[in-house]
Amino acid sequence: MPPRKRAAAAAGQGELLSVSSTKEIQDILWKAADKLRGSMDAAQYKEFVLGLVFLKYVSDAFAERREELAADPELAQIPEHRRAAFLEEKDEYTEKNVFWVPPTARWDHISENAASAEGGVGKLLDEAMDEVMKANKTLTGVLPKIFNRDNVDQKRLKELVDLISDARFTGHGDRPAQDVLGETYEYFLEKFARAEGKRAGEFYTPASVVRLIVEVLEPYEGRVYDPACGSGGMFVQSGKFVARRRGKDHTHDIAVYGQEANERTWRLAKMNLAIHGMDPKGVGDRWADTFADDKLPDLKADFVMANPPFNMSDWARKSDDRRWRYGTPPQSNANYAWLQHIVSKLGDRGSAGVVLSNGSMASKQSGEGEIRAAMVEADLVSCMIALPANLFRTTAIPACLWFLTKDKSPQGTRALEDRRSRVLFIDARAMGTMVDRTERVLTEEDLEKISDTYHAWRGTKSAKDKGLSYGDVQGYCYSATLEEIEKHDYVLTPGRYVGAAEVQEDPDAEPVGERIARLTMELFEQLDESARLDAVVREQLGGLTHGS
């Protein structure tokens, strides 16, 4: 059987399938990889599959660069005996941000030797992972070496290698391997999040929530930080934002910095950044707890984006920590530890977007109310957004977005609106679209409406370019003074400020009194008819009984 048909069969397909499109690559790879789940735990399986796809990517990107070099007219000027050596010069790859892949780690070598390798395909893959890490310092300790273990079905692993051999991440029109693989990696992360449910919260934030934070903050340039970075989604979306607005050549206008406490999730983040052409060094050379071991103590960021664990009680609390400028957070809940840590990382004009549970907006337990009041009075809170339900598969806890900033002034030549001593409240609970029985997403229209509202309120360039101006909308948005917030005892729930949405009355609608009278009469008529039918049924049943 030809390789492509064999691979399709391994994926459970009944006939030869084209794997030329990104969507087909994603779907077929997922179905095939899912057969390997076996006895692996979910976290190991995720690392297993994404590591394998990453190895294929670096090999494809390497081959793509090699083909570019081979097609260069200047190569023809080099003596023939030196051409092969030129194509193996490491600097020709690394200077273009392409990982160097040693010959025995390249996918064509793996594919050709998968069936005959001594020790099996798993040993071949582990060795390839090791070689790639040794050749690229930024990947040291990142790639999984878990393929030659007893719990891995080597026969199915071989079938998966055959299939991946056919799924090229290059040759998709003008789209480079990086883009195709980046989308595939994100697709797999989302699939794993759906499969793992609540356990996925440590590595995955719904894409529409991340997009909303990015669209509001507009991180065109500067330092972007995430203290609980998971698999790096905030960084990836920031890069995509810059590429959409200013072009791919500007994606390096942002530098990313992050920290992650979970080892396996940290590995996913390193791979995710590498796949999207971002510097993997940004998430450090080791995983670490942000509270117990802040790896970036002197960082001052232009933008902070975070989805930290909700209501975390098991955290490394130090009562004398210099980060607790507005009050010492309780051991029972780290929400205000995260907020104050984030404030400590903001530059003089830095801004932050943070996902937290709704309880953070109103809690008064263990001094949280006093901390919140102090942060409001320090004029750090810029905007509060109440999110709709069902956005997070990983938790049923209702969530909100806090937007913090160090400077609400016009900021000189930026000519922003002066929003000192004011907070914008947005109630977005009625937004979003259900994509299935349990999950809601924010649509492009929702994202644009919310971000436009904030930008109009702040008077950003993007709002001025669109001709937008801000105005309160009952039931949706309201710009409150600190005095108003104080009257509400520093509770930051948007519903308290925006009020109820106006109900549009139909001028031709029936008056309420007349409608009640009409409906009452109809009800009596229906009750009378019900009684009549009841009597008929009883009479018929009685006749049947006597007849028997």
C-alpha positions as CSV (number, residue, x, y, z in Angstrom):
1,M,0.0,0.0,0.0
2,P,1.4,3.4,-0.9
3,P,2.5,5.6,2.0
4,R,-0.4,8.1,1.7
5,K,-3.1,5.4,1.5
6,R,-1.4,3.5,4.4
7,A,-1.4,6.7,6.4
8,A,-5.0,7.4,5.6
9,A,-5.9,3.9,6.7
10,A,-4.0,4.3,9.9
11,A,-6.1,7.4,10.6
12,G,-9.3,5.4,10.2
13,Q,-10.1,6.7,6.8
14,G,-11.8,4.5,4.2
15,E,-10.1,6.0,1.2
16,L,-7.2,8.2,0.1
17,L,-7.7,11.7,1.5
18,S,-5.9,14.9,0.5
19,V,-4.1,16.5,3.3
20,S,-3.3,19.7,1.5
21,S,-5.5,22.0,3.6
22,T,-4.7,23.1,7.2
23,K,-8.1,21.9,8.3
24,E,-7.6,18.4,6.8
25,I,-4.2,18.2,8.4
26,Q,-5.6,19.1,11.8
27,D,-8.6,16.7,11.7
28,I,-6.6,13.7,10.4
29,L,-3.7,14.1,12.7
30,W,-6.1,14.4,15.7
31,K,-8.0,11.2,14.8
32,A,-4.8,9.3,14.3
33,A,-3.1,10.6,17.4
34,D,-6.1,9.9,19.5
35,K,-5.6,6.2,18.9
36,L,-2.4,6.4,20.8
37,R,-4.0,7.6,24.1
38,G,-3.7,4.1,25.6
39,S,-2.6,4.2,29.2
40,M,-1.1,7.6,29.2
41,D,-2.4,10.3,31.5
42,A,-3.9,13.3,29.8
43,A,-1.0,15.7,30.5
44,Q,1.6,13.2,29.2
45,Y,-0.5,12.5,26.1
46,K,-0.8,16.2,25.3
47,E,3.0,16.6,25.6
48,F,3.5,13.5,23.5
49,V,1.3,14.6,20.6
50,L,2.4,18.2,20.5
51,G,6.1,17.3,20.8
52,L,5.8,15.0,17.8
53,V,4.0,17.7,15.7
54,F,6.7,20.2,16.8
55,L,9.5,17.9,15.6
56,K,7.8,17.6,12.2
57,Y,7.5,21.4,12.1
58,V,11.1,22.2,12.8
59,S,12.1,19.6,10.1
60,D,9.7,21.1,7.5
61,A,10.9,24.6,8.3
62,F,14.5,23.5,8.0
63,A,13.7,21.8,4.6
64,E,11.9,25.0,3.5
65,R,14.9,27.1,4.2
66,R,17.2,24.5,2.6
67,E,15.2,24.7,-0.6
68,E,15.5,28.5,-0.6
69,L,19.3,28.2,-0.3
70,A,19.5,25.6,-3.0
71,A,17.5,27.9,-5.4
72,D,19.7,30.9,-4.8
73,P,21.5,31.8,-8.1
74,E,24.6,32.6,-6.1
75,L,24.9,28.9,-5.1
76,A,25.7,28.2,-8.8
77,Q,28.9,30.3,-8.4
78,I,30.2,28.0,-5.6
79,P,32.3,25.0,-6.7
80,E,30.2,21.9,-6.8
81,H,32.2,20.1,-4.2
82,R,31.4,22.9,-1.7
83,R,27.7,23.2,-2.4
84,A,26.6,20.4,-0.1
85,A,28.8,21.9,2.7
86,F,27.2,25.3,2.2
87,L,23.7,23.8,2.6
88,E,24.8,22.4,5.9
89,E,26.1,25.7,7.3
90,K,24.2,26.2,10.6
91,D,24.4,30.0,10.4
92,E,22.4,30.1,7.1
93,Y,19.4,28.7,9.1
94,T,19.7,30.3,12.5
95,E,20.1,33.8,11.2
96,K,16.7,33.4,9.6
97,N,15.2,32.1,13.0
98,V,15.1,28.6,11.6
99,F,16.1,25.9,14.1
100,W,19.1,23.8,13.1
101,V,18.0,20.1,12.7
102,P,20.8,17.6,12.7
103,P,20.7,15.0,9.8
104,T,19.5,12.1,11.9
105,A,16.7,14.2,13.5
106,R,15.2,15.3,10.1
107,W,11.8,13.9,9.4
108,D,12.8,12.2,6.1
109,H,15.4,10.2,8.1
110,I,12.9,9.3,10.7
111,S,10.2,8.3,8.2
112,E,12.7,6.2,6.1
113,N,14.0,4.3,9.2
114,A,10.8,4.0,11.3
115,A,10.2,0.4,10.3
116,S,13.8,-0.8,10.5
117,A,15.3,1.2,13.3
118,E,17.0,-0.9,16.0
119,G,15.0,-0.4,19.2
120,G,11.9,0.8,17.3
121,V,10.5,4.1,16.1
122,G,10.2,5.3,19.7
123,K,13.9,5.1,20.3
124,L,14.5,6.9,17.0
125,L,12.2,9.8,18.1
126,D,13.7,10.1,21.5
127,E,17.1,10.4,20.0
128,A,15.9,13.0,17.5
129,M,14.3,15.1,20.2
130,D,17.6,15.0,22.1
131,E,19.7,16.0,19.1
132,V,17.4,19.0,18.3
133,M,17.7,20.2,21.9
134,K,21.5,19.9,21.9
135,A,21.7,21.8,18.6
136,N,19.4,24.7,19.8
137,K,20.0,26.1,23.2
138,T,16.6,27.8,23.5
139,L,15.0,24.3,23.3
140,T,17.2,22.8,26.1
141,G,15.0,20.6,28.3
142,V,11.9,21.5,26.4
143,L,11.1,18.6,24.0
144,P,9.6,15.4,25.3
145,K,11.7,12.2,25.3
146,I,8.8,9.8,26.1
147,F,8.3,7.9,22.9
148,N,10.3,4.7,23.8
149,R,8.3,3.8,26.9
150,D,6.3,0.6,27.7
151,N,3.0,2.5,27.7
152,V,3.4,3.6,24.1
153,D,2.0,1.3,21.4
154,Q,4.9,1.3,19.0
155,K,2.9,-0.1,16.1
156,R,0.4,2.7,16.3
157,L,3.2,5.2,16.8
158,K,4.7,3.9,13.5
159,E,1.3,4.5,11.8
160,L,1.2,8.0,13.2
161,V,4.7,8.7,11.9
162,D,3.6,7.5,8.4
163,L,0.6,9.8,8.5
164,I,2.6,12.8,9.7
165,S,5.1,12.2,6.9
166,D,2.3,12.9,4.5
167,A,1.0,16.0,6.3
168,R,3.5,18.7,5.1
169,F,3.4,22.0,6.9
170,T,5.0,23.7,3.9
171,G,3.8,24.2,0.4
172,H,0.5,25.9,1.2
173,G,0.5,28.7,-1.3
174,D,2.2,31.8,0.2
175,R,1.7,30.5,3.8
176,P,5.0,29.4,5.5
177,A,5.3,26.3,7.6
178,Q,5.2,28.5,10.7
179,D,1.7,29.7,10.0
180,V,0.3,26.3,9.1
181,L,1.9,24.6,12.1
182,G,1.0,27.4,14.4
183,E,-2.7,27.0,13.6
184,T,-2.4,23.2,14.0
185,Y,-0.7,23.6,17.4
186,E,-3.5,26.0,18.6
187,Y,-6.1,23.6,17.2
188,F,-4.6,20.7,19.3
189,L,-4.4,22.9,22.4
190,E,-8.1,23.7,22.1
191,K,-9.0,20.0,21.4
192,F,-7.0,19.0,24.5
193,A,-8.8,21.7,26.6
194,R,-12.2,20.4,25.4
195,A,-11.2,16.8,26.2
196,E,-9.7,17.6,29.7
197,G,-12.4,19.9,30.8
198,K,-11.7,21.5,34.2
199,R,-8.1,20.2,34.3
200,A,-7.3,22.3,31.2
201,G,-7.5,25.6,33.0
202,E,-3.8,25.6,33.8
203,F,-2.7,25.7,30.1
204,Y,-5.6,27.1,28.1
205,T,-7.7,30.3,28.1
206,P,-10.5,30.5,25.5
207,A,-9.3,32.2,22.4
208,S,-12.2,34.8,22.4
209,V,-11.3,35.9,25.9
210,V,-7.6,36.3,25.1
211,R,-8.6,38.2,21.9
212,L,-10.7,40.6,24.0
213,I,-7.9,41.4,26.3
214,V,-5.5,42.0,23.4
215,E,-7.9,44.1,21.4
216,V,-8.6,46.3,24.5
217,L,-4.9,46.8,25.4
218,E,-3.6,47.2,21.8
219,P,0.0,46.0,22.4
220,Y,1.7,47.5,19.3
221,E,5.1,47.6,20.9
222,G,7.0,47.1,24.1
223,R,7.3,44.5,26.8
224,V,4.4,42.0,27.3
225,Y,4.3,40.0,30.5
226,D,2.1,37.1,31.7
227,P,2.8,35.8,35.3
228,A,0.8,32.6,34.8
229,C,1.4,32.1,31.1
230,G,0.1,28.6,30.6
231,S,0.9,27.5,27.0
232,G,1.6,31.1,25.9
233,G,-1.7,32.0,24.3
234,M,-1.6,35.7,25.4
235,F,1.8,36.1,23.7
236,V,0.7,34.4,20.5
237,Q,-2.4,36.5,20.2
238,S,-0.4,39.7,20.9
239,G,1.9,38.7,18.0
240,K,-1.1,38.1,15.8
241,F,-2.6,41.5,16.7
242,V,0.6,43.3,15.7
243,A,0.7,41.3,12.4
244,R,-2.9,42.1,11.6
245,R,-2.5,45.8,12.3
246,R,1.0,46.6,11.2
247,G,2.2,43.6,9.3
248,K,4.4,40.6,10.1
249,D,7.6,42.6,9.9
250,H,6.6,44.4,13.1
251,T,5.9,41.3,15.2
252,H,9.3,41.7,16.8
253,D,8.3,45.1,18.1
254,I,7.0,43.3,21.1
255,A,9.1,41.3,23.5
256,V,7.4,38.7,25.7
257,Y,8.2,37.6,29.2
258,G,6.3,35.0,31.3
259,Q,6.4,32.5,34.0
260,E,4.7,29.2,34.5
261,A,4.6,26.9,37.6
262,N,3.7,23.6,35.9
263,E,6.7,21.9,34.2
264,R,4.7,20.3,31.4
265,T,2.7,23.4,30.6
266,W,6.0,25.4,30.6
267,R,7.3,23.0,27.9
268,L,4.1,23.7,25.8
269,A,4.7,27.4,26.1
270,K,8.3,27.2,25.0
271,M,7.2,25.1,21.9
272,N,4.3,27.4,21.2
273,L,6.5,30.5,21.2
274,A,9.1,28.8,19.0
275,I,6.4,27.7,16.5
276,H,5.1,31.2,16.2
277,G,8.5,32.7,15.6
278,M,8.7,34.3,19.1
279,D,11.7,34.0,21.4
280,P,11.2,30.9,23.7
281,K,13.7,32.5,26.2
282,G,10.8,34.8,27.2
283,V,9.4,32.2,29.5
284,G,12.7,31.5,31.2
285,D,15.0,28.5,31.4
286,R,12.9,26.7,34.0
287,W,9.4,26.6,35.4
288,A,8.7,28.3,38.7
289,D,6.0,29.6,41.0
290,T,5.5,33.3,40.5
291,F,4.8,34.0,44.2
292,A,7.5,31.8,45.7
293,D,10.2,32.5,43.1
294,D,9.7,35.6,40.9
295,K,12.1,35.0,38.0
296,L,11.7,38.6,36.8
297,P,11.9,40.7,39.9
298,D,13.0,43.9,38.1
299,L,10.8,43.7,35.1
300,K,8.6,46.7,34.2
301,A,6.2,45.8,31.5
302,D,4.2,47.9,29.1
303,F,1.4,45.4,29.0
304,V,0.5,42.6,31.4
305,M,-2.1,39.9,30.4
306,A,-3.1,37.1,32.7
307,N,-5.6,34.4,33.4
308,P,-4.4,33.2,36.8
309,P,-6.0,30.3,38.7
310,F,-9.4,31.5,40.2
311,N,-9.7,31.8,44.0
312,M,-6.4,29.9,44.6
313,S,-6.0,29.0,48.3
314,D,-2.8,26.9,48.1
315,W,-0.2,29.6,47.3
316,A,3.2,30.7,48.7
317,R,2.2,33.7,50.9
318,K,4.7,35.9,52.6
319,S,3.1,38.5,54.8
320,D,6.1,40.9,54.4
321,D,6.3,40.7,50.6
322,R,7.0,44.2,49.1
323,R,4.4,43.5,46.4
324,W,1.5,43.9,48.9
325,R,1.5,47.7,48.7
326,Y,-2.3,47.9,49.1
327,G,-2.8,45.3,51.7
328,T,-1.7,41.7,52.5
329,P,-3.9,39.2,50.6
330,P,-5.4,36.4,52.6
331,Q,-4.1,32.8,52.5
332,S,-7.5,31.6,51.6
333,N,-7.6,33.4,48.2
334,A,-4.8,34.7,45.9
335,N,-7.0,36.9,43.7
336,Y,-5.6,40.1,45.2
337,A,-2.1,38.7,45.4
338,W,-2.3,38.3,41.6
339,L,-3.6,41.8,41.1
340,Q,-1.0,43.4,43.3
341,H,1.8,41.3,41.7
342,I,0.6,42.6,38.3
343,V,0.6,46.2,39.5
344,S,4.1,45.8,40.7
345,K,5.2,44.8,37.2
346,L,3.6,47.7,35.4
347,G,5.8,50.5,33.9
348,D,4.9,54.1,34.5
349,R,2.4,54.0,31.7
350,G,1.7,50.3,31.7
351,S,-1.7,48.7,31.4
352,A,-3.0,45.2,32.3
353,G,-5.9,42.9,31.5
354,V,-6.7,40.2,34.0
355,V,-9.3,37.4,34.1
356,L,-10.6,36.8,37.6
357,S,-13.7,35.3,39.2
358,N,-16.7,37.6,39.7
359,G,-16.2,37.3,43.4
360,S,-13.1,39.5,43.2
361,M,-15.4,42.5,42.3
362,A,-17.3,42.5,45.5
363,S,-15.6,40.2,48.2
364,K,-15.1,41.8,51.6
365,Q,-13.7,38.7,53.3
366,S,-10.3,38.7,55.0
367,G,-9.5,42.3,54.1
368,E,-10.1,42.0,50.4
369,G,-12.6,44.9,50.4
370,E,-10.0,47.2,52.0
371,I,-7.4,46.1,49.3
372,R,-9.9,46.8,46.5
373,A,-10.7,50.2,48.0
374,A,-7.1,51.1,48.2
375,M,-6.5,50.1,44.6
376,V,-9.5,52.2,43.4
377,E,-8.4,55.2,45.4
378,A,-4.9,54.9,43.9
379,D,-6.7,55.3,40.5
380,L,-5.3,52.0,39.2
381,V,-8.6,50.5,38.0
382,S,-9.4,51.6,34.4
383,C,-12.2,49.3,33.3
384,M,-14.3,46.4,34.6
385,I,-16.1,44.0,32.2
386,A,-18.7,41.4,33.3
387,L,-18.3,38.4,31.0
388,P,-21.2,36.2,29.8
389,A,-21.6,32.7,31.3
390,N,-20.2,29.5,29.6
391,L,-17.1,31.0,28.1
392,F,-14.8,28.7,30.1
393,R,-15.2,25.0,29.7
394,T,-12.6,24.6,32.5
395,T,-14.8,26.2,35.3
396,A,-18.4,27.1,36.0
397,I,-17.3,30.0,38.1
398,P,-18.6,33.3,36.5
399,A,-15.7,35.5,35.3
400,C,-14.9,39.1,34.8
401,L,-12.0,41.2,33.3
402,W,-10.1,43.8,35.3
403,F,-8.2,46.4,33.3
404,L,-5.6,48.3,35.3
405,T,-3.4,51.2,34.3
406,K,-0.8,53.4,35.9
407,D,-1.7,56.6,34.0
408,K,-5.2,57.8,33.0
409,S,-3.9,61.2,32.0
410,P,-4.0,62.5,28.4
411,Q,-0.3,61.4,28.2
412,G,1.0,64.4,26.3
413,T,1.2,64.0,22.5
414,R,-1.0,60.9,22.7
415,A,-3.9,63.3,23.5
416,L,-6.0,60.7,25.2
417,E,-9.2,61.6,27.1
418,D,-8.4,62.6,30.7
419,R,-9.9,59.7,32.7
420,R,-8.3,60.3,36.0
421,S,-10.6,59.5,38.9
422,R,-13.0,57.6,36.6
423,V,-13.7,53.9,35.9
424,L,-15.5,52.5,32.9
425,F,-18.0,49.7,33.6
426,I,-19.1,47.4,30.8
427,D,-21.8,44.7,31.2
428,A,-21.2,42.1,28.5
429,R,-23.2,39.3,30.1
430,A,-25.8,39.3,27.3
431,M,-23.2,38.9,24.6
432,G,-21.7,35.8,22.9
433,T,-23.0,32.9,20.9
434,M,-23.4,29.3,22.0
435,V,-21.4,27.0,19.8
436,D,-22.8,23.9,21.5
437,R,-24.9,23.0,24.5
438,T,-22.2,24.1,27.0
439,E,-19.8,26.6,25.4
440,R,-20.2,30.2,24.4
441,V,-17.8,32.3,22.4
442,L,-17.5,36.1,21.8
443,T,-18.0,36.8,18.1
444,E,-16.0,39.3,16.1
445,E,-18.8,41.7,16.4
446,D,-18.8,41.3,20.2
447,L,-15.1,41.9,20.4
448,E,-15.3,45.0,18.2
449,K,-18.2,46.5,20.2
450,I,-16.5,46.0,23.6
451,S,-13.0,47.1,22.5
452,D,-14.5,50.1,20.6
453,T,-16.4,51.2,23.7
454,Y,-13.2,51.2,25.7
455,H,-11.2,52.9,23.1
456,A,-13.9,55.6,22.6
457,W,-13.9,56.2,26.4
458,R,-10.1,56.5,26.5
459,G,-9.9,58.4,23.3
460,T,-7.3,56.2,21.6
461,K,-6.0,56.8,18.1
462,S,-7.9,53.7,16.9
463,A,-11.1,55.3,18.1
464,K,-10.4,58.6,16.5
465,D,-9.6,56.9,13.2
466,K,-13.1,55.4,13.4
467,G,-14.7,58.6,14.4
468,L,-15.9,57.1,17.7
469,S,-17.0,59.1,20.7
470,Y,-18.0,57.8,24.1
471,G,-21.5,58.0,25.7
472,D,-23.1,56.0,28.6
473,V,-25.5,53.4,27.4
474,Q,-28.1,52.2,30.0
475,G,-27.7,48.5,30.7
476,Y,-24.3,48.3,28.9
477,C,-21.7,50.9,29.8
478,Y,-21.2,53.7,32.3
479,S,-18.3,56.0,33.2
480,A,-18.3,56.3,37.0
481,T,-16.4,58.7,39.3
482,L,-14.5,57.5,42.3
483,E,-17.0,59.2,44.5
484,E,-19.8,57.1,43.0
485,I,-17.8,54.0,43.5
486,E,-17.1,54.9,47.1
487,K,-20.9,55.3,47.6
488,H,-21.2,51.7,46.5
489,D,-18.7,50.7,49.1
490,Y,-16.1,50.1,46.4
491,V,-18.0,47.2,44.8
492,L,-16.9,47.0,41.2
493,T,-19.7,44.9,39.7
494,P,-20.8,46.6,36.4
495,G,-24.5,45.8,36.9
496,R,-24.5,48.3,39.9
497,Y,-23.5,51.1,37.6
498,V,-24.9,50.5,34.1
499,G,-28.4,49.8,35.3
500,A,-31.0,47.7,33.6
501,A,-31.2,47.8,29.8
502,E,-34.0,50.0,28.5
503,V,-37.0,48.1,27.1
504,Q,-38.1,49.4,23.8
505,E,-41.9,49.8,23.9
506,D,-44.0,49.1,20.8
507,P,-46.3,52.1,20.2
508,D,-48.9,49.8,18.8
509,A,-48.7,47.4,21.8
510,E,-51.8,46.6,23.7
511,P,-52.2,48.5,27.0
512,V,-51.2,46.4,30.0
513,G,-54.6,46.6,31.7
514,E,-56.5,45.5,28.5
515,R,-53.9,42.7,27.9
516,I,-54.4,41.3,31.4
517,A,-58.2,41.4,31.1
518,R,-58.0,39.7,27.7
519,L,-55.6,37.0,28.9
520,T,-57.8,36.4,32.0
521,M,-60.9,35.8,29.8
522,E,-59.0,33.5,27.5
523,L,-57.8,31.5,30.5
524,F,-61.3,31.1,31.9
525,E,-62.5,30.0,28.5
526,Q,-59.8,27.4,28.3
527,L,-60.6,26.2,31.9
528,D,-64.2,25.8,30.9
529,E,-63.3,23.9,27.8
530,S,-61.0,21.7,29.9
531,A,-63.8,20.9,32.3
532,R,-66.2,20.1,29.4
533,L,-63.6,17.7,27.9
534,D,-63.0,16.1,31.3
535,A,-66.7,15.4,31.6
536,V,-66.8,13.9,28.1
537,V,-63.8,11.6,28.8
538,R,-65.4,10.4,32.1
539,E,-68.7,9.7,30.4
540,Q,-66.9,7.6,27.7
541,L,-64.9,5.7,30.2
542,G,-68.0,5.0,32.2
543,G,-69.8,3.6,29.1
544,L,-66.8,1.3,28.4
545,T,-66.9,0.0,32.0
546,H,-70.7,-0.7,32.0
547,G,-70.4,-2.3,28.6
548,S,-67.8,-4.8,29.8
